Amino acid sequence: MARSCTWRLASGASCAGSRSHRTTVAADLSPEHYPGVGARRLDLMVLDDVDRFDLVYASHVLGHVHDDRLVLANLFRAIRPGGEAWLLVPMWRKPTEDGGPDASAAERERRFGQWDHVRMYGPDVVDRLEAAGFVADRFDAESLDQEVRHRTAVDDRVFRARKPA
């Protein structure tokens, strides 16, 4: 099964600033799954950067981490004031449901549709983002500039978590 987790970290410019001054770092817990892109190893459970990133783009990452509240706290600390996280998460219409640390792979596949998911998010995901200190909203990919959509491969709803300036 192919992995669908993506983390892109940008530093060096404001989110609305020129891309020419932004450094983008591809990162993953297992960067060897992405040969040729220069990805670095990154575990968001132990991320200890402070005010480093202007933009964090995480596509289908939070559904795989065992403690998303810890990861959101780490992201909040790592993002510069005024910066953002763009988060794509597995969704359903029910409230967010966590699988618990002892759920078997078969149980997670039954409950969440994928053996390596530990939760499925509902519309209340915004509450989790705000509990971490972010100002959160949602936007659809269609609202983005075509070049941004192509560069980020966004084709769904995105939860934007802004760190207050």
MONORZI-V908015 format. One line per field, one symbol per residue. ss: DSSP state (2 for helix, 1 for strand, 0 for the rest). psi: psi as a letter, one per 30 degrees, with the letter a starting at -180 (. if undefined). burial: b if it has 9 or more other ideal C-beta (glycine too) atoms within 8 Angstrom, else e. A space follows every 10 residues. Layout:
ss = ???
psi = ???
burial = ???
This chain:
ss = 0000011111 1000000022 2011111100 2220000001 1000000000 0011111110 0000000222 2222222211 1111111100 1000001100 0000222222 2200000011 1000222222 2000111111 2220022222 2200001111 11000
psi = kkkgkkkkkk lfllefakff gkkkkkllei fffikffgkl kkjffgkglk hekekkjjjh efffkfifee eeeeeeefkl kfllkjkklk llfllkkkfl fgkleeeeee efgkfgkflk kafgeeeeee fffljklklk efflkeeeee efhkgakkkk jkkk.
burial = eeeebbbbbb bebebebeee ebeebbbbee beebeeeebe bbebbebeee ebbbbbbbbb bbbbbeebbb bbbbbbbbbb ebbbbbbbbb beeeebbebe eebeeebbbe bbebeebbbb bbebbbebbb ebebebebbe beebeeebbe ebebeebbbb bbbee
